[in-house]
């Protein structure tokens, strides 16, 4: 989401007000989807970089507010979205514990040098507190010390993470499976901003896949400088007992 960023690029414009408008539009679209598909439960995964943060001096130029205020505001906006949707469907919400833009980078530390100093941890716990009185919302946080979170759906082993530590997308599912000593059916990640679906290997009834979700913010001046970009989007993935 990169909340707090304010800019106008070649094909996109972004601000706190636009973020709120897009979340409202997303809420309406999801209600229509839930009603049309007659859903009783929705699994929602937040894949990190909820804040623009301050990774480098350039971030100060596009931040509309302080990181502290933005942390509180985006947590409340997500909680409001979840509470609104819970009127129509039961929700399992999963929050990845680490990302790169939410790292505080204290004392001049380098990327991932102090990985636990990450505001995703704070945001996830704050959302859980804000939704604690709603019995139709179940907020799931990662186990301590893990940079990813498990999302069990219909017996499938689904793992979500931000993706900033991935060195090779094509082998990421196999690499993480080896690290965990257990097979992953679906690896879900963000970070790369453009949506992709990659087959890692074949399973008995379906393929083991790497699903990269697009970004909520869309293209920005940085992606313009690389002449790469994609529209802001949210992905909905469907699973059943067999496929």
Secondary structure by P-SEA (a helix, b strand, c coil): cccccccccccccccaaaaaaaaaaaaaaaaaaaaaacccbbbbbbccccccccccaaaaaaccccaaaaaaaaaaaaaaaaaaaaacbbbbbbbbccccccccccccccccccccccaaaaaaaaaaaaacccccbbbbbccccccbbbbbccccbbbbccccccccccaaaaaaaaaacccccbbbbccccbbbbbbccccccccbbbbbbbbcccccaaaaaaccccccbbbbbbbcccc
